[in-house]
Amino acid sequence: MPVFSYIAYPVQGAKAQLLKDLAAINHCDVIPSENNDVLILVTDTPDETQEKTLQEKLKNLKSLQSLGMTYGHTDE
């Protein structure tokens, strides 16, 4: 069960769209920052296969500029 948390940086002016895009993806919880133009993203997938699928979805988001990982954990 991989669990990761990130700071998600939107493309300029796309914070609301990124919030909507991330909230629509399974295994993602997203929280908007109150004082900065960033989002906090926590992912929790049941296995490595679904984690890889999730990572591909994140890479393809047009509203996402970059992700900065703040925590990662996998049960082995």
N, C-alpha and C positions, 0 to 999 in steps of 0.2 A: 504494500500500500504506500506508494510514493506520495509524500506531502511536500509541497514547495511553497514558498512565499516570495513575492516579487514587489518591487516598485515598478509600476507600468507608466512609461512616459508616452503620452499621446503625440501624434503629429500636431503641429501648431494649430490651435483653434478647434481641435477634434476631441476634447475631453469628454463631452456628452456622448458623442458617437462611440468612442472607445468604451465608455461605461456600458452602453447598450450592447455593443458587440461582445464584450466579455461576459456580461450577464446572460447572454443567450447560449453560451457554451456549457455543456455538461461538465461537472466536476470543478467548476470555477465559482468562487465567492469573491466579489469585488466591492471595495469600499472607496468612495471618493475622498480625497484629502480636502479638509476644510480650508486650508490656507495656502495651498500650492496647486499647480496645474499637473498633479500626478494622481494615480490611483494605486491602491494596495490590492494585490491579487493573491489569493490563496487557492492552490489547486490540491485536490485530493482524489487520486485515481485508484481504482481497485487493483491494478496490475501494470506491469511494464508495457504491455502491448497498448493499453488504453492511454498510458502516459505518452508514448510515442505519437499516437494519433492526436492527442491534445497539443503536443508541441508543434506538430505540422499545422494545425488550425491556427495557433497563435502566430506562427511565422507568416501566414497568409493574410493577416488582418491589415487592411490598408490604413486604419486609424491608429495603429500602434507604431511608434517610432522605435522604442527599445524597451527591454526588460532588464532590471537589475535584481539578481537573486539575493535575497536576504537570509533565506533558510532553506535547507533541503534535507530530507530524511527518507530513507527507504528501509523497509523491513526485509531482511534477507533470511 
